[in-house]
Amino acid sequence: MPFLIIGVVLALLFGPMLWVKWAMRRHSGDRPDLQGTGGELARHLLDEAGLRHVRVEQTDQGDHYDPTVPAVRLGQYHYDGRSITAVAVAAHEVAHAVQHRDGARLFSLRMTIARIVTPLRLVAVVMMTVLPLGGAALGAGHIALGSMLLALAVFALSILLQLVTLPLEFDASFRRALPALRAGGYLAERDLGAARTVLKAAALTYVAGAMLSLLQLARVVR
């Protein structure tokens, strides 16, 4: 029975992550017949949306939209790539910029939670490192309780962040990116199924993140 539980936990944790990687890689083959690279499409879609001030940049930090700059950032293979994966990922990240432009409530909520979680996470790491050692040295282990409570709060907020992010991701993929690719004729009809798979993978990336946050929370509680 314990092995079954462990197997289920591992499947929930790593299953979405492995499927996302498989889906992205499956449709990453070079397609010279496409109209442009992921970076070029991102620039075009942003201009079409009236977002000429939003930059398009290459990054090694993973594909994302940074609302503070603002900038759409794509990994090298998606920025320079001419594939269904590159095009779909670029359209997905541009969709986040459009959500920002439109003042989507969940997007604003996500930004607020992220501003809270980021500094708290650093404080929690420091407290969980320093307070237990200090408490042990002083013979007052109970002072570590504060760091534990803060860690619980950080993980709880992290899970909330993932839960808020997930509907935003599906909105970006299926209510914005896929219709834009279809309406603009950037992909042939025969390629839209593959693009849908890639866009689903882009959204499900955060399912893996949510599962990891839940596992970390359970570890802290234990």
Number of C-alpha atoms within 10 A of each C-alpha: 6 7 8 9 10 11 12 12 14 12 13 15 20 15 14 19 18 13 14 22 14 13 19 23 12 14 19 18 14 14 14 11 9 14 15 19 23 28 27 17 23 29 22 16 21 21 13 10 14 11 17 13 11 19 17 23 17 19 15 9 9 12 21 19 24 15 15 7 10 15 19 27 25 26 21 17 16 25 24 16 22 24 24 28 28 31 29 31 29 30 28 32 25 30 29 25 24 20 19 18 14 10 11 13 12 16 21 13 14 18 17 12 15 15 11 14 19 12 11 18 18 11 16 21 14 12 20 18 13 13 20 20 16 15 15 13 10 10 10 13 14 11 16 19 15 15 20 18 14 18 23 18 17 24 22 17 19 23 19 15 20 20 16 16 21 18 15 21 24 19 18 24 28 17 13 18 28 23 14 18 21 14 10 10 11 18 20 11 11 8 13 18 12 18 26 18 17 29 26 18 24 24 21 19 18 20 20 19 19 21 19 16 21 17 15 16 19 12 9 13 11 6
